[in-house]
Amino acid sequence: MKIKTLALVFILSAFAVISAFKYKANEKKDYLITIKTDFGEMKAILFDDTPIHKKNFIKLAQEGVYNGSTFHRVINNFMIQGGIPAGAFAKRFDTLSFEDRTLPNEIMEKHKHDFGAIAAARTPNPEKRSDISQFYIVQNHYGAHNLDNNYTVFGKVVVGFDVIDKIASQPVNGSAPVKPIKMQVSAELVKRSDMIKFYGSDVYK
């Protein structure tokens, strides 16, 4: 009887371990974006409810499109803008039609132009379609709310706000940095629970 009881306990314990392992293995993950510059690096997350922009940005990052590109437009107390493809990628993108080099807008009223918000740049067009690669990051600490509901905000910086300020304070000629500010962008899958653990409970709010 004792042997049967011990065997049952062992089986139940093993089942619990396997179940826990499966739970962890299946734990939901998300992409953590890293933007590296000479002034430090920024970490960012992209919103699930702007899926077209999220998928596109991750794809471009994984393809290396942003590596070697620059923050070409910098306006202190407003925003920093970059993402024009460099090198061979530039030639590829230059051949695209307007429809192919833009994305349908995913403007969400709840996503505001707060400090650190990541939004898609665009040229004026009636459908408010976004440029396929160019993006900007709000640097004004009070936000840039005059842009709310006009441009697609599809993510936010969670670490590296000081880096945004450093880039925004660089000398410029007009709005172009005197010295090119290059970036390297990567996308890494991370457990959402770790995102919350390291970047705060409101990371997905």
N, C-alpha and C positions, 0 to 999 in steps of 0.2 A: 504493500500500500504506500509506504514511504517512497519507494522507488518511482511509482507511478506519479505521485504528487510532485516529486522533484523533477521528473521528466516534463510534466505539465508546466511547472514554473519556468523551466528552461525554454520550452517552446514559446510560451507567452512573452518571455523576456527577449528572445531572439526576434519574435514578430514585432515587438515594440521598437527594437533597434533598427530593423529593416524599414519599418514605417517612418521612423524619424529620419533615416537616411534618404528615403524617397521624398519626404517633404522638403528636406534641404536641397536635394538635387533638383526638385521641381520649383523651388522658390523663384518667384518672379524677379527678373533682372531688367535693367535699363541701361541705356548708354550714357556714360559720363564723358563729356566733351572736355578736352584739354587744349587750350590755346597758349602756346609757348611763344614768348618774345624775349628780346634782350633786356626787358624791364621786369621780367618775372613771368609767371604763368597764371592763367585764369582757369577755373573749373566751372563747368556749366551743365545744366540739364535742359532738355527740350521737352515741350509739352505734348502729351498724348492726343489732345484735342485739336492739334494742328498737324495731322499725320502726314500730309503731303510735304510740308516744309521740313518736318522732322526727318522723314525718310530721305529726302533729297540732300539735306545737310550731312547726314551720316554717310551717305553714299559718296559725296564729294570728298569728305574727310578721309574715308577709307581708300579712295582712289588716289589720294595725294594731291588733289587739285589745289588745295589751299597752301600747301607747303611751298615756301618761297614767295608767296603773294604778300602784299603789304596792307597796312592801314594807310590808305592813300588820302583820306580826308579826315582831318582832325580839327574839331572846334571846341575849345575849352569852355566848360560850363554848358555843354550841349551833348555832343556824342563823338564817338570815333567810328569810322567806317572803313571797311576793307572787303577783300574777297574777290577782286578781279583776278581771274586765272592768269598765271604767268607761264612763260615758255611755250612748250608744245600745246599745253591746254588752251592757251589764248587763241591759237590758230583754230583749234577745234571749235571753240565757242563762238568765234567770229563768223563762222559759216552758218550758224543756226538762224532760223526764221524767228520772228518776234514770238510766235506761239511756242516754239521749242526752247527759247531762252528765257521764258517766263513761266511762272507758276500761278494757278488760280488763287485768288486771295482767300485766306482763312481767318479773316478778321473776327476776333471774339471780343465782345464788350468787356468781359471780365479781365482780359489781359491788358494791363496798362503799361504805359511807358515810364515805369519806375526806374530808379537808379539801378543799373545792371541789366535791364531788360535787353534781350536780343531780338532784333526785328529785321525783316527783309527790306532792303532798299528797293526803289523802283523809280522809273521815269513816269511822268504823268500819263495816265491812260484811264479811260472811263470805267474799266472793270477792276481797277486797282490791282492788276496782276503784278506779282513780285518778280524782281530779277532772280534768275536761277542760282546765282552764286554770291552776289554782293549782300552784305549784312551790316548792320550797325549796332553798337552797344551804347545805351544811354549813360552818359557820364554826369549829367547834372544831378546833384544829390537830392533835389526836390522833384526830379522827374522831368519829362518833356511831354506833358499831357496835352499840349496843342496838337500832337500827332495821334492821340488816341482815336481809334476807330477809322483811321485812314491808312495805316500800314499794318501788316501782319506781324504781331509780336508772337514769336514761336519758341521762346526759351528765356532763360535768365542765368546770370552768373551767380554762383553760390560761394565761390572763394576767389580772391584776387581783386577785390574792389580797388585796392591801392594801385594795382597795375593799370587799371582803367585811368585813374587820375594821373599817373606818371606819363602815360602815353598822351593824354589830352594836354598836358603841360609842356610838351616838346615844342621847340621853335618851328614856326611854319612860314611858308611863303604863300600868302592867301590862306588856303586851308590845307595845303599840301606840306607835310613835314619836310623840313630842310634835309634831314637825314632819313633815308628810307627805314620804316619800321616793319621788319619782316616778321612773318608768323609761321609756325608749324602747328597743324591742327590734327588731333587724333580722336578716335571714338572707341571707348573700351566698355565692354559689358561688365556691369557691377550689380550685385544684389541690391534690390531696392531697400531692404532692411539696413544694409550698410550705408546707403545714401542718407537715410534718415539718421542713423547713428552718428555719422561724421559731419553732416551738414545741417542737421536740425530737423525737428518734426514738421516744420512748415515748408520743407523743400519742395513738396508737391502741391502746395496751395497757391 
